[in-house]
Amino acid sequence: MLSHPIRRLASAGAIASVTLASITARAQRPTVPDSAARTDSAARADSAHRAEQRLKAVTIVATPTDAAEPVSALHVSALRLERMPTLDAWDLLRQAAGIEVHSQGQGPGFASDASMRGFSSDHSTDLALWVDGVPVNEPVNGHAEGYNDWSLIFPRVVSGIDVTRGPSNPLFGNFALSGAVNVLTIDRVRESSASLTSGSFGLADATFMAGFDHGGRGGGVFGARFVRQDGFRPNSTLRLAQGHLRLSHDISSNHTIDGGVELYDTHWHSPGFLNEQEFAAREYGVVSNPSDGGQKQRAQERISLRVVRPEFVWRTTAYATQGYWQLFLTIPPAGGRFEGTGSQTEEDDHRYGGGLTSALTWTIPSGEMTVGVEGRADHAHYENYFTTGRRRDSTNTNLTAQQLSGALFVALTSNLASRVRVDLGGRADNLSTTSTPGAATAINASHGVISPKIGATLRITDWLSAFGNASRGFRSADGVISDPARSVITVWAYEGGIRLQRAAARLSVDVFQMNVSNEQTFNPVTRGSANGGTSRRKGIEVDRSAPVLHALMFDGSWTFNDAVYTSRTIAGNDPPASPVSLAGLPVYNTARYVGTGGLEWSSAESAWHARVAGNWVGPYSPFDEPGVVLPAYGLLHVSGGLRTGKTSIDLGVRNALDRGYPELVAGHIISPGQPRALFGSVRLAF
């Protein structure tokens, strides 16, 4: 159950927003199994009548997973997510989609660093996350603008995740600097289910789901999840509760309404960081400050309307969000047992917001055109105190901020010939931010951004195609909550590649380069950030899957990246603070390569499945250590399961070789990665 701050904020309610489930309707997939699979004859007839409409999802979330789209994208199915031996949403996407993740190690409500193409300022601020058409990034946040908490993701209700690399999609605006992760949930179930997972370090995870499916008339699903874990280090217990509700109803043959609610509440304790010597000796029992920890609650409510006519499809989504978090964090001078000599801070964040997006798609000769509008309002009250043992000593920051944003986006798809497709589009955004520090006079500033997008696909044969695109993206800079005049960070991105799809074999290879202006260098230790200068990322991405033997499949996703500052100067750490040039050095908190690869055995004839997989990171460039590059590492994971009747049993081992590895390194302090962890789960449908 959500705590009292959320109940107060929930009354702030329903400011509108929209999202577009696919700018190109033909690229969309139904979010539930085709109703033609039902045995009832009337249901089969109804399914045939509505089949075309169901391909046009209600919520607006552009998910380019079609081979004809000139973008780099990856779809992760619900089945793949279910079979990953992971314990949180961050590790889930690391293993399933090859996204670079560096855990902050503080707790489930303290956002970690998910990165694509070497973009990871802090707390995943360079990567847009949407859940059922609702953006999760927080535009005005005293900890980090674009603060991106993936703990909202409820694994069991996810129907699929689409990962778009680069800012090539016209729907996603602010914070989609490196790309976007779009999460879609199931909208109906035909039976109830309960599952229980238990494992290492006191893990207990219970999930219950129920719902209904009335065929063409609509459906619904309700889910609840409760997690408890002691953690592999002392003083690292956590509690997490999640709720999911989604209902859909066909008002008529042309009108569908769909609504959903996502809730979560978490409390945790934090052991803090280790110094380099403690990490090397695997002294994970060190606790920096036993009073470190926090709590967080978040809620989002959504309603969507879809209108389907022979000449057009119109989709609109409105949403409201509420949130509260309180964090106690020791600022470390050295890490480890010496960290307690530093200053602990308390951060309190109360927020609410909402938005509206609406898009109209209609057919034109040889293609389609979409025009949409987006509006969003976010309000936050942020407080920061110096504390000792959670007792306030003095006030550091106390301010209120709000951001109003609006955008017009357009996308045009045209088939110039039988084998040539051209996509044109773009966005025009305006961000207006107001900050009121304490009793001081309000400060306001606005920024406008134009983001053109262009791409083309050439279908060379029925199984081989080539594509290329160029696009511009942006995100708000850290610190606009107190200084709205800070300019946005922008990037020009260019990529090209080939796709091969033949029978069950798939291969995608693309090269990219991304040039950043007004680069931001962030230090999570001192909480300082500075803008200015430029950087460049370039590299190669490879996605592939292919059958090896009968029922044995090989898959993997890799990114090889060269991310360097091209012009950047920061203040030194030692007095006197002489300037330090970062030009030519690796971008902080990025790896030269990240990837996943695995062998999975499963078949329609067998109830068994098994998977052996790994993920690899490195060499890695830590925060606040110019020119330092840490060694690469890899982790091995093993999992398997049995399905019999309405019962399924799964077993898994994460980090099977018990490799010691750093999740995050900053200024010579380290958040260690999880040692070998075992888990087992039982799921029963009824």
C-alpha positions in Angstrom: 0.0 0.0 0.0 1.3 3.5 -0.8 2.2 5.7 2.0 0.4 8.9 3.1 2.4 11.3 0.8 1.3 9.4 -2.2 -2.4 9.5 -1.1 -2.1 13.3 -0.7 -0.4 13.7 -4.1 -2.9 11.4 -5.8 -5.6 14.1 -5.4 -3.6 16.4 -7.6 -4.7 14.1 -10.4 -5.5 14.1 -14.1 -3.6 16.5 -16.1 -3.7 15.0 -19.7 -1.1 13.3 -22.0 -1.0 11.2 -25.1 1.3 8.6 -26.5 1.4 6.9 -29.9 1.7 3.1 -29.8 3.3 3.2 -33.2 3.9 6.0 -35.6 3.6 3.4 -38.4 0.6 1.3 -37.7 1.9 -1.6 -39.8 4.9 -1.9 -37.4 2.7 -2.6 -34.4 1.8 -5.9 -32.8 -1.3 -6.8 -30.8 -0.6 -6.6 -27.1 -2.6 -9.8 -26.5 -2.8 -13.1 -28.4 -5.1 -12.9 -31.4 -8.6 -13.6 -30.3 -9.0 -16.0 -33.3 -7.3 -18.5 -31.1 -10.5 -18.8 -29.0 -12.6 -21.8 -29.6 -15.9 -20.1 -29.5 -17.2 -19.7 -33.1 -18.8 -16.3 -32.4 -15.5 -15.1 -31.0 -13.7 -16.3 -34.1 -16.1 -14.3 -36.3 -15.7 -11.2 -34.1 -11.9 -11.6 -34.3 -11.9 -11.6 -38.0 -14.0 -8.4 -38.0 -11.6 -6.6 -35.6 -8.2 -8.1 -36.6 -7.0 -5.0 -38.5 -8.1 -2.6 -35.7 -6.2 -4.7 -33.0 -3.0 -4.1 -34.8 -3.3 -0.4 -34.0 -2.5 -0.3 -30.3 -4.5 2.1 -28.1 -1.6 3.9 -26.4 0.9 5.9 -28.4 4.4 4.4 -28.1 6.4 4.3 -31.2 8.1 0.9 -31.3 10.0 0.4 -34.6 10.5 -3.4 -34.7 9.6 -3.8 -38.3 12.5 -4.7 -40.7 11.3 -1.9 -43.0 12.0 0.8 -40.4 15.3 2.6 -41.0 16.4 2.5 -37.3 18.4 0.3 -35.0 15.9 -1.4 -32.7 15.5 -4.6 -30.6 12.3 -6.3 -29.4 12.4 -8.3 -26.1 9.6 -10.7 -25.7 7.8 -11.5 -22.5 9.0 -15.1 -22.7 12.6 -14.0 -23.0 12.2 -11.7 -20.0 10.6 -14.5 -17.9 13.5 -16.9 -18.5 16.2 -14.4 -17.4 17.9 -15.2 -14.1 17.6 -11.7 -12.7 16.4 -10.1 -9.5 15.6 -6.5 -10.6 14.5 -4.5 -13.6 18.0 -3.1 -14.2 19.7 -6.5 -14.5 16.7 -7.8 -16.5 17.4 -5.3 -19.4 21.2 -5.8 -19.1 20.8 -9.5 -19.7 17.9 -9.5 -22.1 18.8 -6.5 -24.3 22.5 -5.9 -23.8 22.0 -2.4 -22.2 25.0 -1.2 -20.2 24.0 -0.9 -16.5 26.0 0.3 -13.5 24.1 -0.2 -10.3 24.4 2.7 -7.8 24.0 0.1 -5.0 21.8 2.2 -2.7 18.4 0.6 -3.0 15.5 -0.1 -5.4 14.2 3.5 -5.4 17.6 5.0 -6.1 17.9 4.9 -9.8 20.9 3.2 -11.3 22.8 4.1 -14.5 21.4 2.4 -17.6 23.3 3.5 -20.7 23.3 3.1 -24.5 26.0 4.1 -26.9 28.1 5.6 -24.1 25.5 8.0 -22.7 25.1 7.7 -18.9 25.4 11.0 -17.1 23.9 9.6 -13.9 20.7 7.8 -13.0 19.9 6.9 -16.7 19.1 10.5 -17.6 20.2 10.1 -21.2 17.7 7.3 -21.9 14.0 7.8 -22.2 11.8 5.2 -20.4 8.1 4.9 -21.1 5.6 2.5 -19.5 2.3 2.1 -21.4 2.7 5.5 -23.0 3.6 7.4 -19.9 7.2 8.9 -19.7 9.0 7.9 -16.5 12.0 10.4 -16.6 11.5 13.3 -14.1 12.2 16.6 -15.8 12.8 18.8 -12.6 14.7 16.8 -10.0 17.3 18.0 -7.6 19.3 14.8 -7.7 19.5 14.6 -11.5 17.3 16.1 -14.2 15.7 13.2 -16.1 16.0 10.9 -13.0 14.9 7.6 -14.4 13.6 5.0 -11.9 13.1 1.6 -13.6 11.7 0.0 -10.4 8.2 1.0 -11.7 8.5 -2.0 -14.1 6.4 -4.9 -12.9 8.1 -7.9 -14.7 5.1 -10.4 -14.7 2.7 -8.0 -16.5 5.1 -7.0 -19.3 4.0 -8.2 -22.7 7.2 -6.9 -24.4 9.9 -4.3 -24.4 11.1 -2.3 -27.5 14.5 -0.7 -27.4 15.2 2.0 -29.9 18.8 3.1 -30.2 19.6 6.7 -31.0 17.2 9.7 -31.1 15.7 8.6 -34.5 12.1 8.3 -33.3 10.0 11.5 -33.6 7.7 10.5 -30.7 10.4 10.6 -28.0 11.7 14.0 -27.1 13.3 15.1 -23.9 15.9 12.6 -22.5 15.9 10.4 -25.5 19.5 11.5 -26.2 20.8 7.9 -26.6 17.5 6.2 -27.4 14.3 5.0 -25.7 13.0 1.9 -23.9 9.3 1.4 -24.3 7.5 -1.1 -22.0 4.1 -2.5 -22.9 1.9 -4.4 -20.5 -0.7 -7.1 -21.0 -4.3 -5.8 -21.1 -6.2 -9.1 -20.2 -5.7 -12.6 -18.8 -8.1 -15.6 -19.0 -7.0 -17.2 -15.7 -5.6 -16.3 -12.4 -2.0 -17.2 -11.4 0.3 -17.0 -8.3 4.0 -17.3 -8.2 6.6 -17.5 -5.5 10.4 -17.0 -5.9 12.9 -17.7 -3.2 16.7 -17.4 -3.3 20.0 -16.3 -2.0 20.4 -13.4 0.4 16.9 -13.8 1.9 15.0 -13.3 -1.3 11.2 -13.7 -1.2 9.2 -12.5 -4.2 5.4 -13.2 -4.4 3.2 -12.2 -7.3 -0.6 -12.6 -7.9 -2.5 -11.9 -11.1 -6.1 -12.1 -12.0 -8.3 -10.7 -14.7 -10.9 -11.4 -17.5 -11.1 -11.6 -21.3 -14.5 -10.8 -22.9 -13.1 -11.1 -26.4 -14.0 -8.2 -28.7 -15.8 -6.4 -25.9 -12.7 -5.9 -23.7 -10.6 -7.3 -20.9 -8.7 -6.5 -17.8 -5.9 -7.6 -15.5 -4.9 -6.9 -11.9 -1.5 -7.7 -10.5 0.2 -7.4 -7.1 3.8 -8.1 -6.2 5.7 -8.1 -2.8 9.5 -8.5 -2.5 11.7 -8.8 0.5 15.5 -9.2 0.4 18.3 -9.0 2.9 21.0 -8.3 0.4 24.5 -9.7 0.0 25.9 -7.0 2.3 24.8 -6.1 5.8 22.5 -3.1 6.2 21.1 -3.7 2.7 17.6 -5.0 3.3 14.8 -3.8 1.0 11.0 -4.1 0.8 9.1 -3.5 -2.5 5.4 -3.6 -3.2 3.9 -3.1 -6.7 0.4 -2.9 -8.1 -0.9 -3.0 -11.7 -4.4 -2.5 -13.0 -5.4 -2.3 -16.7 -8.9 -2.3 -18.3 -9.9 -2.0 -21.9 -13.4 -1.8 -23.5 -14.6 -1.5 -27.1 -17.2 1.2 -26.9 -18.2 0.4 -30.5 -16.6 -1.2 -33.5 -14.6 2.0 -34.1 -13.9 3.3 -30.5 -11.8 1.6 -27.8 -11.0 3.0 -24.4 -8.1 1.7 -22.3 -7.0 2.7 -18.8 -4.2 1.7 -16.4 -2.7 2.3 -13.0 0.9 1.5 -11.9 1.9 1.8 -8.2 5.0 1.0 -6.2 6.3 1.6 -2.7 9.8 0.7 -1.4 11.9 1.1 1.7 15.6 0.2 1.9 18.9 0.4 3.9 22.2 1.1 2.3 25.7 -0.2 3.2 27.5 2.5 1.2 30.6 2.2 -0.9 33.9 0.4 -0.5 37.4 1.7 -1.1 39.6 0.0 -3.6 41.5 -2.1 -1.0 38.3 -3.4 0.6 36.8 -4.3 -2.8 40.0 -6.1 -3.9 39.8 -8.2 -0.7 36.0 -8.7 -1.1 35.3 -7.3 2.3 31.7 -6.9 1.5 30.8 -6.8 5.3 31.9 -3.2 5.7 29.0 -0.7 6.4 29.9 2.9 5.8 27.0 4.4 7.8 24.1 2.3 9.3 21.7 5.2 9.0 21.9 5.4 5.2 18.8 4.3 3.3 15.5 5.7 2.0 12.0 5.3 0.8 10.1 6.0 -2.4 6.6 5.9 -3.7 5.4 6.5 -7.2 2.0 6.3 -9.0 0.8 6.8 -12.5 -2.7 6.8 -13.9 -3.5 6.6 -17.6 -6.5 6.7 -19.9 -6.3 6.2 -23.7 -8.8 6.5 -26.5 -8.5 5.0 -30.0 -10.8 5.9 -33.0 -10.4 3.8 -36.1 -11.9 4.8 -39.4 -11.2 3.6 -43.0 -9.4 6.9 -43.7 -7.6 7.5 -40.4 -6.6 6.2 -36.9 -6.6 8.7 -34.0 -5.1 7.8 -30.7 -4.9 9.9 -27.5 -3.5 9.2 -24.0 -3.9 11.3 -20.9 -1.9 10.6 -17.7 -1.1 11.8 -14.2 1.9 11.0 -12.0 2.6 11.4 -8.4 5.8 10.7 -6.4 7.6 11.1 -3.1 11.1 10.0 -2.0 13.3 10.5 1.0 17.0 9.6 0.8 19.8 9.5 3.4 23.2 9.2 1.7 26.7 9.7 3.2 28.9 11.7 0.9 32.2 9.8 1.0 35.7 11.4 1.3 37.4 8.0 0.9 34.8 5.2 0.9 34.5 2.1 3.0 34.9 2.3 6.8 36.2 5.8 6.4 33.1 7.0 4.7 31.3 7.8 8.0 33.7 10.7 8.6 32.0 12.5 5.7 28.7 14.4 5.7 25.4 12.6 5.4 22.7 14.4 3.4 18.9 14.0 3.4 17.0 14.6 0.2 13.2 15.0 0.1 11.3 15.2 -3.2 7.5 15.7 -3.5 6.2 15.8 -7.1 3.1 15.6 -9.3 2.5 16.0 -13.0 0.8 14.9 -16.1 0.5 15.4 -19.8 -1.4 14.9 -23.1 -0.3 13.5 -26.4 -2.6 13.0 -29.4 -1.7 11.7 -32.9 -3.6 11.3 -36.1 -2.4 8.8 -38.7 -3.9 8.6 -42.2 -3.0 6.8 -45.4 -1.5 8.8 -48.3 -0.5 7.6 -51.7 2.4 5.0 -51.2 2.6 5.6 -47.5 1.3 7.0 -44.3 1.5 10.3 -42.4 1.2 11.0 -38.7 0.8 14.4 -37.0 0.8 14.7 -33.3 1.0 17.1 -30.3 2.4 16.5 -26.9 2.0 18.6 -23.7 3.4 17.9 -20.2 3.5 19.7 -16.8 5.7 18.7 -13.9 5.9 20.2 -10.4 8.5 19.3 -7.8 9.4 20.5 -4.3 13.0 19.6 -3.4 14.7 19.8 -0.1 18.3 18.9 0.8 19.7 18.9 4.4 23.0 18.1 6.1 22.3 15.4 8.7 23.9 13.2 11.3 22.2 9.9 12.0 19.1 11.1 10.1 19.0 14.3 12.3 19.0 17.5 10.4 21.9 19.9 11.1 21.3 22.6 8.6 19.4 23.3 5.3 21.4 23.1 2.1 18.6 23.5 -0.5 14.9 24.2 -0.4 13.2 25.1 -3.6 10.1 24.5 -5.8 10.2 24.2 -9.6 7.9 23.4 -12.4 8.4 22.7 -16.1 5.8 23.1 -18.8 6.6 21.6 -22.2 4.9 21.3 -25.5 5.8 19.7 -28.8 4.6 19.1 -32.3 5.8 16.0 -34.0 5.3 14.6 -37.6 6.3 11.5 -39.4 6.0 10.6 -43.1 6.5 7.2 -44.5 6.7 6.9 -48.3 7.4 3.9 -50.5 9.2 5.5 -53.5 9.5 2.1 -55.2 8.8 -1.5 -54.5 12.1 -1.8 -52.7 12.8 1.7 -51.4 11.2 3.3 -48.3 11.9 6.8 -47.0 11.0 8.1 -43.6 10.9 11.9 -42.9 9.9 13.5 -39.6 10.8 15.6 -36.7 9.8 17.5 -33.5 9.6 21.1 -32.4 9.8 21.3 -28.6 9.6 24.2 -26.1 10.5 23.8 -22.5 9.6 26.5 -19.9 11.1 26.0 -16.4 10.4 28.1 -13.3 12.4 27.8 -10.1 11.6 29.4 -6.8 14.5 29.0 -4.2 13.0 29.4 -0.7 11.4 32.8 -0.3 13.4 34.2 -3.3 12.0 35.6 -6.5 11.0 33.1 -9.1 13.4 32.5 -12.0 12.1 31.5 -15.4 13.7 30.5 -18.7 12.6 28.8 -21.9 14.3 26.8 -24.5 13.2 25.7 -28.0 14.6 22.7 -29.8 14.1 21.5 -33.4 14.8 17.8 -33.9 14.7 16.7 -37.6 14.7 13.0 -38.5 15.3 11.3 -41.8 15.9 7.7 -42.8 15.7 5.3 -45.7 15.6 1.5 -46.2 16.6 -0.4 -49.3 15.3 -3.9 -49.6 18.0 -5.7 -51.6 16.4 -9.1 -51.6 13.4 -10.7 -49.7 15.8 -11.5 -46.8 18.4 -8.7 -47.0 18.0 -5.0 -46.5 20.1 -1.9 -45.8 19.2 1.2 -43.9 20.5 4.6 -42.8 19.3 7.6 -40.8 20.3 11.0 -39.4 18.6 12.6 -36.5 18.9 15.2 -33.7 18.1 14.6 -30.1 18.2 16.5 -26.8 17.8 16.5 -23.0 17.6 19.0 -20.3 20.8 19.7 -18.5 21.4 18.8 -14.8 20.7 21.7 -12.6 17.8 23.4 -14.4 15.7 22.9 -11.2 17.7 25.7 -9.7 19.1 27.4 -12.8 16.5 27.3 -15.6 18.8 29.2 -17.9 21.1 26.2 -18.4 21.1 25.3 -22.1 19.9 21.9 -23.3 22.3 19.1 -24.3 22.0 18.2 -28.0 23.3 15.5 -30.2 23.4 14.8 -34.0 23.3 11.1 -34.6 24.1 9.2 -37.8 23.8 5.5 -38.4 23.7 2.9 -41.2 23.5 -0.9 -41.4 22.2 -4.1 -42.8 19.6 -6.6 -41.7 19.4 -10.2 -42.7 16.3 -12.3 -41.9 16.0 -15.8 -43.3 13.9 -18.5 -41.7 14.8 -18.5 -38.0 18.1 -16.8 -38.5 18.4 -13.0 -37.9 21.4 -10.7 -38.1 21.6 -6.9 -37.7 24.8 -4.9 -38.0 25.0 -1.1 -37.9 27.6 1.6 -37.4 26.9 4.9 -35.7 28.4 8.2 -34.8 26.9 10.7 -32.3 28.3 14.2 -31.8 27.3 16.0 -28.6 27.2 19.7 -27.9 27.0 21.3 -24.4 28.4 18.0 -23.0 27.8 17.5 -19.2 30.3 16.0 -16.9 28.7 14.7 -13.7 30.3 13.6 -10.4 28.1 11.4 -8.2 30.5 11.8 -5.3 30.5 15.6 -5.0 27.0 15.9 -6.6 28.6 18.5 -8.9 27.9 18.9 -12.6 29.2 21.3 -15.2 28.2 21.9 -18.9 30.2 23.0 -21.9 32.5 21.4 -24.5 31.8 18.5 -26.9 32.1 14.8 -27.1 31.8 12.1 -29.8 30.6 8.5 -29.7 31.1 6.1 -32.6 30.9 2.3 -32.8 29.3 -0.9 -34.1 26.1 -2.7 -32.9 25.4 -6.3 -33.6 22.2 -8.3 -32.9 21.9 -11.9 -34.0 20.0 -15.1 -33.4 20.2 -18.4 -35.2 19.4 -22.0 -34.7 22.3 -24.3 -34.0 20.6 -27.6 -33.8 17.0 -28.8 -33.4 15.5 -26.8 -30.5 18.9 -25.1 -29.7 19.1 -21.4 -30.4 22.0 -19.0 -30.2 21.3 -15.2 -29.5 23.2 -12.1 -28.5 23.4 -8.4 -28.6 26.7 -6.4 -28.6 27.8 -2.7 -28.8 31.4 -1.8 -29.4 31.9 1.9 -28.6 34.6 4.6 -28.7 33.2 7.4 -26.5 35.6 10.4 -26.0 35.5 14.0 -25.0 36.6 16.2 -28.0 36.8 19.5 -26.1 36.2 19.6 -22.3 37.9 21.3 -19.4 36.9 20.7 -15.7 38.2 21.9 -12.4 40.8 19.7 -10.7 40.2 17.9 -7.4 43.3 19.0 -5.5 43.9 22.5 -4.4 44.7 24.7 -6.1 41.9 23.5 -8.4 43.8 23.8 -11.6 41.8 23.1 -14.8 42.0 19.6 -16.3 41.5 18.9 -20.0 39.5 15.9 -20.8 39.9 16.2 -24.6 40.7 12.8 -26.1 39.9 10.9 -22.9 37.1 8.4 -22.5 33.7 9.6 -21.4 33.0 9.0 -17.7 31.0 5.9 -16.8 31.1 4.2 -20.1 32.5 0.9 -21.4 34.3 0.2 -24.6 32.0 -2.7 -25.2 28.9 -4.3 -23.6 27.2 -7.5 -24.8 25.1 -10.6 -24.1 25.2 -14.0 -25.6 23.5 -17.3 -24.9 22.4 -20.7 -25.9 18.9 -21.7 -25.2 17.3 -25.1 -25.6 13.5 -25.3 -25.9 11.0 -26.8 -28.3 7.2 -27.0 -28.8 7.4 -30.8 -28.3 9.1 -30.5 -24.8 8.0 -29.0 -21.5 11.7 -28.4 -20.6 13.8 -25.4 -21.3 17.4 -24.5 -20.4 19.7 -21.5 -21.0 23.4 -20.8 -20.5 24.3 -17.2 -21.1 26.7 -14.4 -20.2 27.1 -10.7 -20.2 30.3 -8.8 -20.7 31.4 -5.2 -19.8 34.6 -3.3 -20.5 37.1 -1.8 -20.4 35.3 0.7 -18.2 36.0 4.4 -17.6 35.0 5.4 -14.0 33.6 8.7 -12.8 36.0 11.5 -11.8 39.2 9.6 -12.8 40.4 11.2 -16.0 42.2 8.7 -18.3 41.7 5.7 -16.0 40.4 2.6 -17.7 39.4 -0.5 -15.7 39.7 -4.1 -16.9 36.8 -5.9 -18.7 34.8 -8.6 -17.0 32.2 -11.2 -17.8 29.5 -13.0 -15.9 28.0 -16.5 -16.5 24.3 -17.3 -15.8 22.5 -20.6 -16.0 18.8 -21.2 -15.8 16.2 -23.8 -16.7 12.6 -24.9 -16.1 9.8 -27.3 -16.5 6.2 -26.6 -17.6 3.6 -29.3 -16.7 -0.1 -28.6 -16.9 -0.8 -25.3 -15.2 2.4 -25.4 -13.1 5.8 -24.2 -14.0 9.1 -24.5 -12.0 12.2 -22.5 -12.8 15.7 -22.6 -11.3 18.6 -20.3 -12.0 22.1 -19.2 -11.0 23.2 -15.6 -11.6 27.0 -15.0 -11.7 27.6 -18.8 -11.5 31.4 -18.4 -11.4 31.1 -16.0 -8.4 33.1 -13.3 -10.2 33.9 -10.2 -8.2 33.2 -7.2 -10.3 32.5 -3.4 -9.8 29.0 -2.1 -10.6 30.0 1.5 -10.2 33.4 3.2 -9.7 33.6 6.9 -8.8 36.6 8.8 -7.4 38.3 5.5 -6.2 35.2 4.3 -4.3 33.3 1.2 -5.5 29.8 -0.3 -5.4 30.5 -4.0 -5.7 28.5 -6.4 -7.9 26.3 -9.2 -6.5 28.2 -12.5 -5.9 26.8 -15.9 -7.0 23.0 -15.9 -6.4 20.6 -18.9 -6.7 16.9 -18.7 -7.0 13.9 -21.0 -7.6 10.3 -20.1 -8.5 7.0 -21.9 -8.7 4.1 -20.6 -10.7 0.5 -22.0 -10.6 -2.3 -21.0 -12.9 -5.9 -21.6 -11.8 
